[in-house]
Amino acid sequence: MTRFALFLALTLPAQDVWKTYPVYHPEKAPPDYIEWLRSQTPERIENPDGETLFQYPAVIGSLGHRPPSDPPYLHDKAWFDRVNPPLTREGAITGFVYVLRVKGKVEIGSYSCAGCHTRVLPNGATIKGGPGNFPIDAALAEDLEASISHPALRDANKDLLRRIFKLTGDFGLGNVAQSLAGRTLGVMTPLGAAPDQPIQIPDIIGNPKCADSNYIEAKQKAYNPNFTAPSAQLIAYLSTLRAPPSPFKADKYSRQGAKVLEREGCPRCHNEDRTKAPSLKGLWYRNVLGGNGAGTSLEDWFSPARLSYLRGHEYGLQLSATDRAALIAHLRTL
């Protein structure tokens, strides 16, 4: 489980919590959106609930360090064309929000829980707590490129990359930015790791560890000694997250797959208590499988050829083609 995804995002802001606003694609935003935001009165939220904290940015600013811009650089179609983030039904993105702390000043907020742990489906529906598919790498690459001609910002970004990605030595931000762009959505690759060893952004729905304050605090403090425990409201909210019903309906074929699942003993590890292995619920909306995210489909996972590029258990690899297809059909209904 990557610290850059869940644990950094759970570093709640020390400052007050303010009302936030969506970041829309410029062609989807309401008319004169930025001017409208500037006219709004900042609203401090007293006693924010868990969902508000899940959505609230841990950092006022971008993923990296970049020069200020007015209007905000996110209100630029060119940025969307380069980063290509998935859009919600409302035409907004999940990785950033706008924050108003001073009237007339529109700021960018990032590193929220929701930024890494909200899944945007092809139809624009969102799954809160699902493995995020906002292109963090590509967005960070844009920040690095924007800082190259600004020595102070460039040095700050180098420090950021060393701290978070454990990258050592001298390097050119242009090369780093190029290596970051274009990664598989839902996967984050520490720059100090091999290119073929990314870390999958986890699905936190129904995962008891991700709603355990002690677990989160212990993991985060290994990275950030100044981390303070997440609030009880956030922990309570995380424990309520559930996978939505699958759009794949059960039929005779998938019911045969359910028998294969039982016959192969999968529920002994993949059970609702998640004591030994991840839940099988929600497989239909995940695009990456395995600890390093190298599997892109259930067909990949159950193919014997997988072992040549993706390590993992070998259960199910000896199934007949008929049983394998039936099992996959069943798993997609969960």
C-alpha positions in Angstrom: 0.0 0.0 0.0 1.7 3.2 -1.1 2.2 5.9 1.4 2.0 8.5 -1.3 -1.6 7.5 -1.9 -3.5 6.6 1.3 -1.2 7.7 4.1 -0.1 11.0 2.7 -3.7 11.8 1.8 -4.8 11.1 5.4 -2.5 13.8 6.8 -5.3 16.1 7.7 -4.8 19.9 7.3 -3.7 21.7 10.5 -5.5 24.8 9.3 -9.2 25.5 9.5 -11.5 23.6 7.1 -13.1 25.8 4.4 -15.8 25.2 1.9 -14.4 23.8 -1.3 -15.6 23.9 -4.9 -15.1 21.5 -7.8 -12.5 21.9 -10.5 -14.3 21.6 -13.8 -13.0 21.1 -17.2 -13.1 24.6 -18.7 -15.7 23.5 -21.3 -17.9 22.0 -18.6 -17.6 24.8 -16.0 -20.6 27.1 -15.4 -20.3 30.5 -17.2 -17.7 32.8 -15.7 -16.9 30.2 -13.1 -13.6 31.7 -11.8 -15.1 35.1 -11.5 -18.1 33.7 -9.7 -15.8 31.9 -7.2 -14.0 35.2 -6.6 -17.3 36.8 -5.6 -18.1 34.2 -3.0 -17.7 34.8 0.7 -15.3 32.3 2.3 -17.1 29.9 4.5 -15.3 28.2 7.4 -16.8 24.8 8.3 -17.2 24.2 12.0 -17.1 20.5 13.2 -16.7 19.0 9.7 -18.1 15.5 9.2 -16.1 12.5 8.0 -17.1 12.9 4.3 -16.1 16.5 4.3 -12.7 15.6 5.7 -12.4 12.8 3.1 -12.8 15.4 0.4 -10.8 18.2 2.0 -7.2 18.8 0.8 -4.3 18.2 3.1 -2.3 20.8 1.1 -3.3 24.2 -0.2 -1.4 24.2 -3.4 -0.6 21.8 -6.2 1.0 18.3 -6.1 4.4 19.9 -6.6 5.7 23.4 -6.5 5.0 25.7 -9.4 4.7 29.5 -10.1 1.3 31.1 -9.1 -1.1 31.8 -12.0 -4.2 33.9 -12.4 -6.6 32.4 -13.3 -5.5 29.1 -11.7 -3.6 26.9 -14.1 -6.3 24.2 -13.7 -8.8 26.4 -15.6 -6.9 25.8 -18.8 -7.9 23.4 -21.5 -4.3 22.7 -22.4 -3.7 21.3 -19.0 -6.6 18.9 -19.3 -5.4 17.9 -22.8 -2.0 17.0 -21.5 -3.0 15.3 -18.2 -6.3 13.8 -19.5 -8.0 13.2 -16.2 -11.3 11.2 -16.1 -14.3 13.5 -15.6 -17.3 13.0 -13.4 -20.8 13.3 -14.8 -20.7 16.9 -13.8 -17.5 17.5 -15.8 -15.2 17.8 -12.7 -12.0 16.0 -11.6 -11.2 14.2 -8.4 -7.6 15.1 -7.8 -8.0 18.8 -7.0 -10.5 21.3 -5.5 -10.7 25.0 -5.3 -10.6 26.6 -1.9 -11.7 30.0 -0.8 -10.0 31.3 2.4 -9.9 34.9 1.4 -12.6 36.6 -0.7 -11.4 37.1 -4.2 -8.6 34.6 -4.0 -9.2 31.2 -5.6 -6.6 28.6 -4.3 -6.0 25.1 -5.4 -6.3 22.2 -2.9 -4.6 18.8 -3.3 -3.6 15.6 -1.5 -7.1 14.8 -0.2 -8.2 11.2 0.6 -10.6 11.5 -2.2 -7.9 12.5 -4.7 -6.4 9.0 -4.6 -9.4 7.0 -3.4 -12.2 8.0 -5.7 -12.9 5.9 -8.8 -14.4 7.6 -11.8 -16.3 5.1 -14.1 -16.5 5.4 -17.9 -20.1 6.8 -17.5 -18.8 9.5 -15.0 -20.2 7.9 -11.9 -17.9 7.9 -8.9 -17.0 5.3 -6.3 -15.8 6.8 -3.1 -13.0 4.7 -1.6 -12.3 2.8 -4.8 -8.8 2.7 -6.2 -8.4 6.1 -7.8 -7.8 6.7 -11.5 -6.8 10.3 -11.4 -3.5 10.5 -13.3 -1.3 11.7 -10.3 1.9 11.0 -12.2 0.9 13.1 -15.2 -0.3 16.0 -13.0 2.9 16.0 -11.0 4.9 15.9 -14.2 3.1 19.2 -15.2 4.2 20.8 -11.9 7.8 19.7 -12.4 7.9 21.1 -15.9 6.5 24.4 -14.8 9.2 24.8 -12.2 12.3 24.1 -14.3 13.1 27.8 -15.0 12.4 28.8 -11.4 15.4 27.8 -9.2 13.7 28.0 -5.8 10.7 26.0 -7.0 12.9 23.6 -8.8 14.9 22.9 -5.7 11.8 22.5 -3.6 10.5 19.9 -6.1 13.8 18.0 -6.0 13.4 17.9 -2.2 9.8 16.7 -2.6 10.9 13.9 -4.9 13.7 12.8 -2.6 11.4 12.7 0.4 8.4 11.0 -1.1 10.0 8.8 -3.8 13.4 8.3 -2.1 15.2 9.4 -5.2 18.8 10.3 -4.5 21.5 12.0 -6.5 21.3 14.8 -9.0 18.7 14.6 -11.8 17.0 16.8 -14.3 13.4 17.6 -13.6 12.6 17.5 -17.3 13.6 13.9 -17.5 11.8 13.0 -14.3 8.6 14.7 -15.7 8.8 12.8 -18.9 9.2 9.5 -17.0 6.2 10.3 -14.8 3.7 11.1 -17.6 1.6 8.4 -19.3 1.5 5.8 -16.5 -1.3 3.4 -16.0 -4.2 5.0 -14.2 -4.6 3.7 -10.7 -0.9 3.0 -10.3 1.8 5.1 -8.6 5.4 4.4 -9.3 8.1 5.6 -6.8 10.9 7.0 -8.8 13.5 5.1 -6.9 11.8 1.8 -7.9 12.2 -0.2 -11.1 9.9 1.0 -13.9 8.2 -2.4 -13.9 7.5 -2.3 -10.2 4.7 0.2 -9.6 2.5 0.1 -6.5 -1.2 -0.2 -6.9 -3.4 2.5 -5.3 -5.4 0.4 -2.9 -9.2 -0.1 -2.8 -10.0 1.0 0.8 -13.7 -0.1 0.6 -14.3 -2.6 3.4 -10.7 -2.8 4.3 -10.5 -2.8 8.1 -6.8 -1.6 8.1 -7.8 1.6 6.3 -10.3 2.4 9.0 -7.9 1.7 11.9 -6.5 4.9 13.4 -3.5 3.1 15.0 -2.6 1.4 11.8 -2.8 4.6 9.8 -0.8 6.6 12.4 1.9 4.0 12.7 2.4 3.7 8.9 2.3 7.5 8.4 4.8 8.3 11.2 7.3 6.1 9.5 7.2 8.6 6.7 6.2 11.8 8.6 7.2 12.0 12.3 4.9 15.0 12.7 1.8 13.2 11.7 -1.2 13.5 14.0 -3.8 10.8 14.2 -6.7 11.1 11.8 -9.9 12.3 13.3 -12.6 10.0 14.7 -15.1 11.5 12.2 -12.9 10.4 9.2 -12.3 7.0 10.6 -16.0 6.5 11.1 -16.7 7.6 7.6 -14.1 5.3 6.1 -15.7 2.3 7.8 -19.1 3.1 6.1 -17.7 2.9 2.5 -19.2 0.1 0.5 -18.8 -1.1 -3.1 -21.8 -0.3 -5.3 -23.8 -3.1 -6.9 -22.2 -4.7 -9.9 -23.8 -3.8 -13.3 -23.0 -7.4 -14.4 -26.0 -9.6 -13.6 -25.9 -13.2 -12.5 -26.9 -15.8 -15.1 -26.6 -19.5 -15.7 -23.0 -19.0 -16.8 -21.9 -17.0 -13.8 -23.7 -19.3 -11.4 -21.5 -22.1 -12.8 -18.6 -19.9 -12.0 -19.8 -19.6 -8.4 -19.5 -23.4 -8.1 -15.9 -23.2 -9.5 -15.1 -20.6 -6.8 -16.3 -22.9 -4.0 -14.7 -26.0 -5.5 -11.3 -24.3 -5.7 -11.6 -23.1 -2.1 -11.2 -19.4 -2.8 -13.5 -18.3 0.0 -11.1 -19.8 2.6 -8.9 -16.8 2.1 -11.1 -14.3 0.3 -13.8 -13.9 2.9 -15.8 -11.0 4.2 -13.5 -10.6 7.2 -10.6 -10.0 4.9 -8.3 -11.8 7.4 -6.1 -13.4 4.8 -6.7 -11.8 1.4 -8.5 -8.9 -0.2 -12.3 -9.0 -0.8 -13.4 -10.1 -4.2 -16.2 -7.6 -4.1 -15.7 -4.7 -6.5 -13.4 -6.5 -9.0 -15.6 -5.3 -11.8 -14.5 -1.7 -11.4 -10.8 -2.3 -10.8 -8.4 -1.9 -13.8 -5.2 -3.1 -12.0 -4.6 -6.3 -10.1 -1.7 -7.5 -8.0 0.5 -5.6 -5.6 2.5 -4.0 -8.4 -0.6 -3.2 -10.6 0.8 -5.1 -13.6 -2.4 -7.1 -14.1 -4.9 -5.2 -16.1 -7.8 -7.6 -16.2 -9.2 -10.8 -14.7 -8.3 -12.5 -17.9 -4.7 -11.5 -17.2 -4.8 -12.8 -13.7 -6.1 -16.2 -14.5 -3.8 -16.7 -17.6 -0.9 -19.1 -17.0 1.3 -16.6 -19.0 0.9 -14.1 -16.1 3.7 -15.7 -14.1 6.2 -14.5 -16.7 5.5 -10.8 -15.9 3.3 -10.8 -12.7 4.0 -12.8 -9.6 1.2 -13.9 -7.4 -0.6 -17.1 -6.3 -1.1 -19.8 -8.8 -4.6 -20.8 -7.8 -6.9 -21.0 -10.8 -4.2 -21.1 -13.4 -4.9 -24.8 -14.2 -8.6 -24.3 -14.8 -10.1 -25.4 -18.1 -11.0 -22.6 -20.5 -14.7 -23.1 -19.8 -14.3 -23.0 -16.0 -11.9 -20.0 -16.2 -14.4 -18.0 -18.2 -17.3 -19.0 -15.9 -15.3 -18.0 -12.8 -14.4 -14.6 -14.3 -18.1 -14.0 -15.2 -19.0 -14.8 -11.6 -16.3 -12.6 -10.1 -17.6 -9.6 -12.2 -21.0 -10.0 -10.6 -19.7 -9.6 -7.0 
